[in-house]
Amino acid sequence: SVDLVEIGAGGGSLAHVDDLGLLKVGPESAGAEPGPACYGQGGTGATVTDADLEQAFLDPNYFLGGEMPLDVEAGREALGKVASDIAETVPDTAAGIYEVVNQNMASGARMHAIERGVDLRGVPVLAFGGAGPVHACRVAELLESARVVFPARASVLSAFGALVSPVRIDLARTLVRELAEVDENERDALLAEMSAEGERILTDAGVPPSEVRYRFGIDARYRGQAHEITIWVGDGPDWPSTLGQTLEQFSTEYARVYGLSIPDVPVQVVTWRVAAWAPAPVVELPPLPAGTETPEPIASRPVRFERGADVTPTPVFARNDLGAGARIAGPALIQERETTVVLRPGWDAEVATDGSVVATRRAS
């Protein structure tokens, strides 16, 4: 499973000025209809997409491969309303929106990680979705990460992942017991009930019963606490751990998250978990053929990367023309039908054999 946190930041997120006169972005959104003002579908609020277009990160004539031209003037008019509220120029307002939404994403990711005892510094950033590649390098800078991976098919990565991921259903039942006093018969009956339910759900989805696997876990805490941590004890079909092993797993995970354990306090189980799953289908994608190491850009356009900065003439590359081994020095734009990789100044990129664009920040 993937631990997720939802952050109200996307291409449709609306910019506004709060009661203190501060520029804010989201969580309100223009949605798909009417969408950003630059879509030309009746939207009047300034969105992140309007700001990205104003900074020339997006090509108005190549949005969705040219099937949906963007209205630059409509986006600029929407940005102008926000700009007048903060007495700024439209270009600086667009750059401010870009920075605020990037800060929102970085702060949300950082807090989510801190709550789970994880230090994100140096962890690579994976950029996907339509707007993700436009913002990823700046978010990585804010997270003190020097590596960003832009996978092939980034705009539909979630859908592709769903197709090639293991089939899984998670079940949980509340049964509060002190770990040292658990009745094994009661526990096993509960797990068997959940396992049977999981098998039924998977077989109804077309999974042969012989392929169903089980994993057991618990949500546990020290007695007297109001919060639990989840630990996955091991694989079924039978309970795979002794009391001592389970206590050790809990203590280790608790110390990882909170920096200490409390060995003299009894451990209490609140929730029992069963994950019923089946192996993922084998999907072999053909490797990307090798290409020239120094590809030629298809165009150049003036891009503004920072608030108050001059525009920078920036080469534009067609992602579909790049072969494995191609190297690009930032600043640069790598555009495809559904998204654009914004390679900021100080970043370099190389195309991997699986089609991913891997960006690395130069040492300062």
Secondary structure, DSSP 8 states (H G I E B T S, - for coil): -------S-STTEEEEE-TTS-EEEEEEE-TTTT--GGG-SS--S-BHHHHHHHTTSS-TT-GGGGTS---HHHHHHHHHHHHHHTT--HHHHHHHHHHHHHHHHHHHHHHHHHHTT---TT--EE--SSSHHHHHHHHHHHTT--EEEE-TTGGGHHHHHHHHS-EEEEEEEEEEEEGGG--HHHHHHHHHHHHHHHHHHHHHTT--GGG-EEEEEEEEEETT-S--EEEEEEE-SS----HHHHHHHHHHHHHHHHS---TTS-EEEEEEEEEEEE-----------B--SS---SEEEEE--STT---EEEEEEEGGG--BT-EEESSEEEE-SS-EEEE-TTEEEEE-TTS-EEEEE---
